[in-house]
């Protein structure tokens, strides 16, 4: 276990406080309505689970092998729950994982709006997503499922999607077509 000095812990707490203070100032400056402010607060609560940090900055400072090892560790539950990755070459899985973006959606948030061209594929780590398919049939997807673009030879085929929205708080990883 890593032991941090009280000074380091104090600096980390101060950093989190200042980051959230900036969000509060932004909401105040733009005079956002109370219900929108509450949604923003809820988003940050689910996104960071009480711990605010700049993951891209932290990972960006590490060397590639260590960064890949951390990303593989952070995504281990996602990989274990996805049949797509079950028999895949470990180098392919690592390559995919390093291109994923962590995203959080709240209940009722549109993930893909009707009529948009799908440029992303989404992998559900946690939550329920409601997909409206052709013929207006609704399908619910949950942990370990994926939706959006189709993987073809490791690239996304652009396709039109009716719509998808978060039915619950959702933790997703997205892969954007290059």
C-alpha positions, 0 to 999 in steps of 0.5 A: 500500500502506498502511503502519502504524506499529509502534505500531499493529501492536503494538496490533492484535496485542495485541487479537487476543491478548486476544480469543483469551485470552477464548475460552480463559478461556471454555472453561476456565471451562465446563470444556469437554472437550478435543475440543470445545476443539479444534473451537472452536480449529479453528473460529476458525482457519478463521473468522479465518484467523489474523486476529481482528477485529470486522468488524461493528464496523469496517463499522458505523463507515463511511459507507454508500457505503464500507461497500457498496463493501467488501461488494461487494469482499469478495463479488465471488467469490461474486457471480461464481460465482452464476448467480442474480446474473449478470444481476441489477440491480447495485442489487439485488445490492448490496442483497442483499449488505448483508443477508448474514451470513458463516458458517463451518461445520466438517465434520459441522456441521448447517447445517439440522436435519431438520424445521426451518422454513427461514428462511435461504437459504445461498450457498456461497462455498467448501466442500461441503454435503451435502443430504438431500432428499425420498426420502432422496436425498443431493445434494452442493453446492459453490462457487457453489450455494445452498440453504435457503429459496426466493427469491420476489420477493426474500423467502424462502418458508418450507419444511421441509428434511430436513437439510443438513450441512457435508461439508468446512470451509464458508464460507457467506453466509446471508440471513434472511427478515425 
